[in-house]
Amino acid sequence: MKVTAPEALTVRPLPEICRAARRVNCGECWQVPGKPCTAEGDHVARFGRAMRRGLISGPDLLAVLGTLNAFTTATVICDARDGAR
């Protein structure tokens, strides 16, 4: 019997994850799908909703949250390469 390791899960680039998350409304500010929550980016709450709806993966969400020291649902994730605020 041949045993193989599972495939490594890949994480998309942050701007791509943010675009996918914008396909749902935000549970923090109730921004409609397709528009960012603020000029800087989107609330963490939106990413959680996107993951529950299968638009982003668990590893995608962990990659986004891993850029933060601490966060709440109201924390804004910037889709720029410099990370979150």
ZIPE-V248191 format. One record per backbone hydrogen bond with DSSP energy under -1.0 kcal/mol. CO is the residue of the C=O (numbers start at 1). NH is the residue of the N-H. Records with the same first field share a line. If there is no record, write none. Layout:
CO->NH / NH
//
This chain:
13->17
14->18
15->19
16->20
17->21
18->22
20->23
21->24
22->34
26->30
31->26
32->35
41->38
42->77
43->46
44->48
45->49
46->50
47->51
48->52
49->53
50->55
51->54
57->61
58->62
59->63
60->64
61->65
62->66
64->67
65->68
72->75
73->45
75->44
76->85
77->42
80->83
//
